[in-house]
């Protein structure tokens, strides 16, 4: 591995300045660039339904946590699990310890031996249209994977973004076999940019998906549009019980491009979101809450919108995946090329965010929990905005405190 990666080509997606609504004019640009062109937004204090899902996203603070993390933490790469991945995006740890990883541009799913790093190609996913920021993105295992063996995937087709599930028969030779995709949910708007793409099952066993507004900012505030939202649905793709509107999968809105979803130990949902030109965001998500895009970017004065818990200059973050570990949210930075730690007491930071691995491994796409004090971190240099070097892309095992 090379620890001297300091001068990488910066991403230039298409960005639109986020001004107060009264000042927005037709002269604004239609696209923007927060490092990846892919945008990362918020999460939800869910995993629960009804009253249990209300603590955050409303400006309130949870009760002080006697186990709140210290102001200073640490992150150390203990090993490189595997190398030579092409445009990796989604990561799904299997119960036995191995990992499934998706290739956005090649539309493939590969199994990684957690001990040896051996890569076994399971096959291509049919119907994927890889273009711009679209392609095969998020992966998630069914909450009952041990009995139903279902793998969920979010990807772009010629007409939309959709979520499918595939039966994974691990007993087949050569790493197992993935069945044909069964469409769970379709009709999510697609674009050359801002396709969202992260999916995850919450503690409530419901399926959450982060979507983007495709560069059409009006979608984010339109509750009837699926663009610029966090969606919540049953494993079969139906609106989940307890959603803000009974006949809708929309959980929260006013997002630009959501690619990071994670829950803390109190079952609050958190989300990371790409900004345009000014502020990237970490949000605590509440059902039915409005996170402001495109009327506001970062923290604002209008109480109609939920302010982010933390924000960064777009050159320092451009966040994609997030994970929860050791009392903190850990956030992967694409353009920022670093791993951010946000230590939290309830929904309030206990200190300023800390940056780790800065410039050492290039763009970071995905973070997943690998145990109490470990993370899997996926680099992302082999997509169109990176500058790949020998060994890219890779999965790192990182010990955190």
C-alpha positions in Angstrom: 0.0 0.0 0.0 1.1 3.5 -0.7 0.9 6.0 2.2 1.9 9.1 0.2 -1.2 9.7 -1.8 -1.6 13.5 -1.4 -2.0 14.9 -4.9 -5.1 13.2 -6.4 -7.3 14.6 -9.2 -10.3 16.2 -7.6 -13.8 15.3 -8.6 -15.9 17.7 -10.5 -19.6 16.7 -10.6 -22.2 19.2 -11.2 -23.4 21.4 -8.4 -26.0 23.9 -7.8 -25.6 26.7 -5.1 -28.1 26.2 -2.3 -29.7 29.6 -1.8 -32.8 30.7 0.1 -35.9 30.0 -2.1 -36.6 33.6 -2.8 -33.2 34.0 -4.4 -33.2 30.9 -6.5 -33.3 31.8 -10.2 -33.4 29.9 -13.5 -29.8 30.9 -14.0 -28.5 28.3 -11.5 -26.6 25.4 -12.8 -28.4 22.0 -13.0 -25.5 19.9 -11.7 -22.8 20.1 -9.1 -19.7 18.4 -7.7 -19.2 17.5 -4.0 -16.3 15.2 -4.7 -18.0 12.2 -6.3 -21.0 13.5 -8.0 -22.6 10.8 -5.8 -24.3 12.4 -2.9 -24.6 11.1 0.6 -27.4 12.1 3.0 -29.2 11.1 6.1 -30.4 8.3 8.3 -33.3 7.8 10.7 -33.7 7.4 14.4 -35.8 4.4 13.5 -35.6 0.7 13.6 -38.7 1.4 15.5 -42.2 2.4 14.7 -44.5 5.0 16.2 -43.3 6.9 19.2 -40.0 4.9 19.4 -38.8 6.5 16.2 -39.2 10.2 17.2 -36.1 11.3 19.3 -33.9 12.9 16.6 -34.3 14.9 13.5 -36.5 17.3 15.5 -33.8 19.4 17.0 -34.1 17.6 20.4 -31.5 15.9 22.3 -31.6 12.4 23.9 -30.8 11.9 27.6 -27.1 12.2 28.4 -25.4 8.9 27.8 -23.1 7.8 30.6 -21.1 5.8 28.0 -20.6 8.8 25.7 -17.3 8.5 23.8 -14.3 10.5 24.6 -13.5 13.6 22.6 -10.4 12.0 21.0 -10.5 8.6 19.2 -8.2 6.6 17.0 -8.4 4.6 13.7 -5.6 2.2 12.7 -5.5 0.0 9.6 -4.6 -3.4 10.9 -4.6 -5.2 7.5 -5.6 -5.0 3.9 -8.2 -7.7 3.4 -8.0 -7.8 -0.5 -6.9 -5.7 -3.4 -7.6 -5.4 -7.1 -11.3 -4.6 -6.9 -12.9 -2.6 -9.8 -15.3 0.3 -8.9 -16.4 -1.3 -5.6 -19.5 0.2 -4.1 -21.8 -1.9 -1.9 -20.5 -4.3 0.9 -22.5 -6.9 2.7 -20.8 -9.0 5.4 -22.0 -12.6 5.4 -22.8 -14.4 8.7 -19.8 -16.6 8.4 -17.4 -13.7 8.1 -16.9 -13.5 4.3 -17.9 -10.4 2.4 -20.0 -9.7 -0.7 -19.0 -6.6 -2.7 -20.6 -5.0 -5.7 -18.9 -3.4 -8.7 -20.8 -0.3 -9.8 -19.4 -0.2 -13.3 -19.0 -3.9 -14.1 -22.4 -4.9 -12.5 -20.9 -7.9 -10.7 -21.0 -9.3 -7.2 -17.8 -10.9 -5.8 -17.4 -12.9 -2.6 -14.3 -12.1 -0.6 -12.7 -14.6 1.8 -12.4 -12.7 5.0 -9.2 -14.6 6.1 -7.3 -14.9 2.8 -8.7 -12.1 0.7 -9.4 -14.6 -2.1 -12.0 -13.2 -4.6 -14.7 -15.4 -6.1 -16.8 -13.8 -8.9 -20.4 -14.9 -8.3 -21.6 -13.4 -11.6 -23.2 -10.3 -13.2 -26.5 -8.8 -12.3 -28.7 -8.6 -15.5 -30.5 -5.3 -16.4 -27.9 -2.9 -14.9 -27.1 0.2 -16.9 -23.8 1.6 -15.7 -23.5 5.2 -16.8 -22.3 8.3 -14.9 -23.0 7.8 -11.2 -25.4 4.9 -12.0 -24.8 1.2 -11.9 -24.8 -1.6 -9.4 -24.6 0.1 -6.0 -25.9 -0.9 -2.5 -26.1 -4.4 -1.2 -27.9 -5.7 1.9 -28.7 -9.1 3.4 -32.2 -10.0 4.4 -32.7 -9.7 8.2 -33.7 -13.4 8.0 -30.8 -14.4 5.7 -30.1 -17.5 7.7 -33.4 -19.0 6.6 -34.3 -17.2 3.3 -30.8 -16.6 1.9 -31.8 -13.4 0.1 -29.4 -10.7 -1.1 -30.9 -7.3 -1.9 -29.3 -4.9 -4.4 -30.0 -1.3 -5.6 -29.1 -0.5 -9.2 -29.8 1.7 -12.2 -31.6 0.4 -15.3 -32.2 2.2 -18.6 -35.4 3.7 -17.2 -35.1 3.9 -13.4 -33.4 3.0 -10.2 -34.8 -0.1 -8.5 -34.3 -2.6 -5.7 -34.2 -6.4 -6.4 -33.5 -9.5 -4.3 -31.7 -12.6 -5.3 -31.5 -16.1 -3.8 -27.9 -16.9 -2.8 -27.3 -20.6 -2.7 -24.0 -20.9 -0.8 -23.9 -24.7 -1.2 -23.2 -24.5 -4.9 -19.6 -24.9 -5.9 -17.2 -22.0 -6.6 -18.5 -19.7 -3.9 -22.1 -20.3 -4.5 -24.7 -19.1 -7.0 -26.9 -16.1 -7.2 -30.4 -16.6 -8.6 -32.3 -14.3 -11.0 -33.2 -10.8 -9.7 -36.7 -10.5 -8.4 -37.8 -6.8 -8.4 -38.9 -5.6 -5.0 -39.4 -1.9 -5.8 -39.0 0.2 -9.0 -39.6 3.6 -10.3 -37.0 5.6 -8.4 -35.9 8.4 -10.6 -32.5 8.0 -12.4 -30.1 10.5 -13.7 -26.5 10.8 -14.9 -25.8 12.1 -11.4 -27.3 11.8 -7.9 -28.8 8.3 -8.0 -28.4 7.7 -4.2 -27.9 3.9 -3.9 -27.4 2.9 -0.3 -29.8 0.3 1.1 -29.9 -1.2 4.6 -32.2 -3.1 6.9 -33.0 -1.3 10.1 -33.4 -2.7 13.6 -37.2 -2.8 12.8 -36.4 -5.2 10.0 -37.7 -2.7 7.4 -35.7 -1.9 4.3 -34.4 1.7 4.0 -33.0 3.3 0.8 -31.3 6.6 0.2 -32.2 8.2 -3.2 -30.9 11.3 -5.1 -32.7 14.0 -6.9 -30.9 13.2 -10.2 -29.8 16.9 -10.6 -33.5 18.0 -10.7 -33.6 19.8 -7.4 -37.4 20.2 -7.3 -37.8 16.5 -6.7 -36.4 16.8 -3.2 -39.3 18.9 -1.9 -41.9 17.0 -3.9 -43.4 14.4 -1.5 -44.9 12.5 -4.5 -41.5 12.1 -6.0 -39.2 9.3 -4.9 -36.1 11.4 -5.7 -34.2 13.1 -2.9 -35.7 10.9 -0.2 -35.0 8.2 2.4 -37.5 5.4 1.7 -38.8 2.9 4.2 -40.5 -0.3 3.1 -41.2 -3.9 4.0 -38.9 -6.6 2.6 -41.5 -7.1 -0.1 -41.4 -3.4 -1.1 -44.7 -2.2 0.4 -45.0 1.0 2.5 -44.0 0.1 6.1 -46.4 0.4 9.0 -45.8 3.7 10.8 -44.6 5.6 7.8 -45.6 9.4 7.8 -48.2 8.6 5.0 -49.7 5.1 5.1 -49.7 4.7 1.3 -46.2 6.0 0.7 -42.7 4.6 1.3 -41.3 8.2 1.8 -39.7 8.4 5.3 -37.9 11.8 5.0 -37.4 14.3 2.3 -35.5 17.4 1.3 -32.3 15.5 0.5 -29.9 16.0 -2.3 -28.2 12.6 -2.6 -28.3 10.0 0.1 -25.6 7.4 0.2 -24.9 6.8 4.0 -27.3 5.0 6.4 -26.5 3.7 9.8 -28.2 3.2 13.2 -26.8 3.9 16.6 -27.3 1.7 19.7 -30.5 3.6 20.6 -31.9 2.7 17.1 -31.6 6.3 15.8 -31.1 6.5 12.1 -28.2 8.6 10.8 -27.5 9.6 7.2 -24.7 11.3 5.3 -25.5 13.7 2.4 -23.5 15.4 -0.3 -23.7 19.1 -0.4 -23.4 21.2 -3.5 -20.7 23.9 -3.2 -20.7 24.7 0.5 -21.6 22.0 3.1 -21.8 18.3 3.3 -24.0 17.0 6.1 -24.5 14.3 8.7 -28.2 14.2 9.7 -30.2 12.5 12.4 -33.3 11.4 10.6 -36.9 11.7 11.9 -40.0 10.4 10.1 -41.7 13.0 7.9 -38.9 15.6 8.5 -37.7 18.0 5.8 -33.9 18.4 5.5 -34.1 21.5 3.4 -32.6 20.8 0.0 -32.5 22.9 -2.3 -33.8 25.7 -0.1 -30.9 25.5 2.3 -27.5 23.8 2.3 -26.0 23.0 5.7 -27.3 24.8 8.8 -29.8 27.6 8.2 -32.2 30.0 10.0 -35.5 28.5 8.8 -37.0 26.2 11.4 -39.1 24.5 8.8 -36.0 22.5 8.0 -33.9 20.2 10.1 -30.3 21.3 10.6 -27.5 18.8 10.2 -25.8 17.5 13.3 -22.4 18.1 11.7 -21.3 19.7 8.4 -18.1 19.9 6.4 -16.7 21.8 3.5 -17.3 19.7 0.4 -13.6 19.5 -0.3 -13.0 17.9 3.1 -15.7 15.2 2.9 -18.1 14.3 0.0 -19.4 11.5 2.2 -20.7 8.2 1.1 -21.0 5.2 3.5 -21.3 5.5 7.2 -21.2 3.1 10.1 -21.7 3.1 13.9 -18.9 2.0 16.3 -17.6 2.9 19.7 -20.1 5.6 20.3 -19.4 7.4 17.1 -20.5 7.7 13.5 -17.7 6.9 11.1 -18.0 8.4 7.6 -16.2 7.7 4.4 -15.0 10.7 2.4 -14.6 10.5 -1.3 -13.2 13.9 -2.4 -11.9 14.4 1.2 -10.0 11.0 1.0 -10.3 10.5 4.7 -12.3 8.6 7.4 -14.3 11.0 9.7 -15.2 10.2 13.3 -18.2 12.1 14.8 -18.4 11.2 18.6 -21.9 11.6 19.9 -23.8 11.9 23.1 -27.4 11.2 22.0 -27.8 13.4 18.9 -25.2 16.0 20.0 -21.5 15.9 19.1 -19.3 15.7 22.1 -16.4 17.2 20.2 -15.5 18.4 16.7 -15.2 15.6 14.1 -11.8 14.0 13.7 -10.2 12.9 10.4 -8.1 9.7 10.0 -6.3 8.1 7.1 -6.2 11.4 5.3 -4.7 11.0 1.8 -3.3 7.6 2.5 -5.7 5.3 0.6 -7.4 7.7 -1.8 -11.2 8.0 -2.0 -13.2 6.1 0.5 -16.6 4.8 -0.5 -18.1 2.4 2.0 -17.8 1.7 5.7 -19.4 -1.3 7.5 -19.2 -2.6 11.0 -16.8 -5.5 11.4 -17.4 -6.0 15.2 -17.3 -3.9 18.3 -14.1 -2.0 17.5 -13.5 -2.9 13.9 -14.7 -1.5 10.5 -14.5 -2.6 6.9 -13.5 0.3 4.7 -13.7 0.2 0.9 -11.6 2.5 -1.2 -12.9 3.8 -4.6 -10.0 4.9 -6.9 -11.0 2.8 -9.9 -14.1 4.7 -10.8 -14.1 7.6 -13.2 -13.0 10.2 -10.6 -10.2 8.4 -9.0 -6.5 8.0 -9.8 -5.8 4.3 -9.3 -2.5 3.0 -8.2 -1.2 -0.6 -8.0 -3.5 -2.7 -5.8 -6.5 -0.4 -6.1 -9.2 -0.9 -5.1 -9.0 -2.5 -1.7 -10.9 -3.5 1.5 -9.2 -2.4 4.7 -9.8 -3.7 8.2 -9.6 -0.7 10.6 -9.5 -0.8 14.4 -11.2 2.1 16.0 -11.6 3.7 19.4 
